[in-house]
Amino acid sequence: MSHDLLEFAKTGTICELDLFGNETSYYELSDNFDMPSDAARIQLVKDLVSEGHSDSITISHDLHTKHRLVSYEFLIIERLFYL
């Protein structure tokens, strides 16, 4: 997936990564997609930065639901800022 994302970034498109903290391999909206882990998402961000695409990255996180507002969730957000 990293190679495809890097090729996509070369087109000048903004690459958005979402769902940090959602550690599940099953994506309920599609049986044909394996959900990446936080570690895999962070590696994608590192790959984009190392290839000079830091200005093409958008990171989002869904904090709109109560179960995502527990204290350990903020550790995931903190990890993103210390790549």
KAURSUL-V647673 format. One record per helix or strand of 3 or more residues. SS is the DSSP state (H for helix, E for strand). FROM is the first residue (numbers start at 1). LEN is the number of residues. If there is no record, write none. Layout:
((SS:FROM:LEN) (SS:FROM:LEN))
This chain:
((H:2:8) (E:15:3) (H:38:13) (H:54:3) (E:57:3) (H:66:3) (H:73:8))
